[in-house]
């Protein structure tokens, strides 16, 4: 029964409906405070006309939530890799499809970054240069283009059509091959994808086993460091890749593996 409810919840999320938030918001024990607070607020306002009372806009789930979320794949990978790039201070850093309001913004706060994505971006922001391109088809002028490159939580999507990209079962392999060609010898590649038992969940993402990733990357790269975010969202920095941890994917089913690589 529990698994059925989870599947229903996941399906509803696809269509923009969060059943958990809905049930929480209509629970009297969770929202019974609202009318009481409104009554007190109106009483305090009295005849003051500095602000008029507009339409009611109840936000019923924030009161008991934490002040923020300092965990999860994106929070940890974005912060971690931004710090690594700050330390290495490359001549030219290029990013492929990473989160703009997380990682890209972090890096842009202290240096220039060039962003490449299959989707267009209209905004102009200092320190961020943008180029629209499909990295499953490498533009010739990008070969040996930079000494530092990143792709965080992006390559698992290539070829699944989720972001308007053409369907390509081997799209992730083409992306890795093209990124290798973009990067100069001795350059750094910061790379993350979901880790766990290997599967593809069409058209959301792929999940990669660490063993398979190492086999893909070892021909052209040496692993400088490996970190990961576990299934509950906690960060484990610069861990050892033993046979046991590789084969078990650090006991992750949907974790996030973060590689810092150097091109051979």
N, C-alpha and C positions, 0 to 999 in steps of 0.2 A: 504493500500500500504506500509506504514511504517513497519508494522509487517511482511509483506512478505519479504521486503528487509533485515530485521533483521534475519529472518530464513535462508535466502540464505547466508548471511554473516557468520552466525554460522556454517552452513553446510560446507562452503568453508574452514573455519578454521580447521575443522576436517581433511581435506586433505592438510593442511599446507599452504593454500593461504589466505592472509589477504587482502581482497578487499579494506579496508579503507586505508591501507598503500600504496597499489598500486595506487589508485586514487590520493592520496596526492603526490606521487612521480612523477606522470606524469603531474601534474598541473603546467603549466608554471609560475604561480605566486609563486609557492613553490620552484621550482628548477631552475628558470632562472638565479640565481646567480652562478650556477656551472661553466659554460663556462667562465664567467667573472673572477671568482676566479682562475681558471686554467691558463688562459692567464696571469694574474698578477703574479702567482707563477712561471711560466716558464720564464717570463721576469726577475724576481728577481734572478732566478737561473743563467741565462746567461751561461757562459762557465765553471762555477764551476762543478767539477766532483766528489765531496765528496759523493753524492748519485746519482745513476743512476735513471732515471725515469722508473719505472716498469709499469705493466698493470694498466689501470685506474680501480679504485674501488670506484665508487660513493656511498656515504652514504647520501641520499637525505632527510631523515626525522628527523635527529638529530638537525639541526641548530636552529629550533624554538621550540624544546621540552624543558621541564623543566630539570634542572640539575640532578634530580633524583626523585624517587617516594617514598614519605614518608607517604604512606597510604596503605590500602588494608588489606585483611585477614591475609596473611602470614607475612607481615612486622610487624603488631601490635601484633599478637599472639606470634610470635617467640621472640620478644623483651620482651614482658610482662612476659611470662612464664620463660624465662631465668633469669630474675631479681628475680622472686619469688623463684626459686631454689637456686639462690645465697644467698638469705636471710635465707632460711631454712637450707641450708648446710646439706643435708642428707648423710647417710653413703654410700648408694649405689643408684645411679639413673639409671633407665632403660628407654629407649624410644622405642615406637612401631610405626614405619613407618612414623615418622615426617620428615620434609624437612631437608636434610643433609646440604645443602649450606645456610641454614638460622638458624633455631633453634638449630640443633645439633652442628653446628659450633660455635654459640654463647656460648653454655654451655661448649664445649670443650676448649674454650679460657681460662677458669678459673678452670675446674675440669674434672675428669674422667666421662665418660658417656658410657653406653653399649647400642648399637643399635641392635634392632631385626627387620628384614624385610623379606618378602617372596622372594624378589629378592636378588640376590647376589651382593656384593660389593667387588671389587678387591683391592682398595686402602688401604694402611696402613697409618693411621694418629695418631699422638700422642694424647693421652687422649680419643681416640675413639676405643672401642672394638666392634666387629661386630659378630653377630650370625644370620645365615639364618634359619628361621622357619616360619611355617604357624600358626598364632595365633588363627586360628579357631580350631586347634588341639593342645592342651597344652602339651608340653613336661613335664613329671613328675618332673624333677629336677628343674623346675621353680616355683613350688608351695612354697609360703612364701619366695620368693627369695630376695626381696628388700623392702626398706622403702620409696621409692619414684619412681613414674612411670609417664610417659607422653605419650599421643597419640594425636597429633595435626593435624587436617584436614586429618585423615587417616581412621577412622572407618567407615565413610560414604561409603568407597569403598569396604569394605570386602564382598566377595561373588558375586561381579559383573563381575569378570573376566578381569577387566581392566589391572591389573598388573600380570596376569598369575595365579591368584588364582582360585580355583575351583568355579563353580557357586553354590551359596548357598543363598537362599532367606533370611535365618535367620542368615547369617554370622556376621552381626553387633552385634547381641545378644550374639553369641558365643564368639566374641572378648571381649565384655565388661565383660562377665562372667569369661573368662580366665584371663583377667587383674586383676579382683578382687581377683582371687586365687593367682596370682603372688605377689600381694602387701600384706605386713604384716599389722596386726591390728594396727591402729593409723598412718599408712603411708599416704602419700599424692599422689593424682591422679590428674594430670593436663590434661584436656580433652577439645578438641574443635571439633566442626562439623558445617556444614552450618545450619543456622536456618531460618525458614519461614514457610509458609503453607506446611504441610507434603506431600512429594512426592518422587518418585524415578525416576531419569532420566537415564535409562539404556543406556550404561553401565558406565556412567561417575560417578554418585554419588547419594546419598540420601540427601534430605533436611529434617531436623527434626523440629517439633514444640517444643518449650521450655516446654510446659506442658507435652508432652510425654517423653522428656528427664528426667524431674524431677521425673516422675513416674518410670522410669527405674532405676534411680540412688539412689532414696531415701531409698530403702530397705537396702543397704549396705554402703551408704556414707552419710555424712553430708556436706552441701554446705558451704565452708569457704568463698568463694566470687564468684561473677559472673560478668564478663565483656563481652562486645560484640563490634563487628565491624559492622557498619550499611551498608546499601546498596550502599552508595557512598564512603565507605572505611574509614570513620572516626571512631576513637576509643572512647569508653565510658567505663571508668574503675570503677569497684566495684560499680555497680548500684544495687538498691533495686529491688527485685523480687516481685512486687505487683501482685494481681490478674489481673489487667488491662494490665500490661505490659507482663505478661505471656501469656494471651489469645490473645494479639495482636502481640506476638513475637517482641515486641519493634518496631512494624511497619516495620519489615524486610520481604522482599521476598526472598532474598539470602544474608543474613548476616552471621556472624560467632559468635557463642556462645562459650565463654571460661569459663570453670568451674575450680575452685580450690576446690578439694574435700578431705575429710579425711575419711579413712575406719573405720567403726564402730567396 
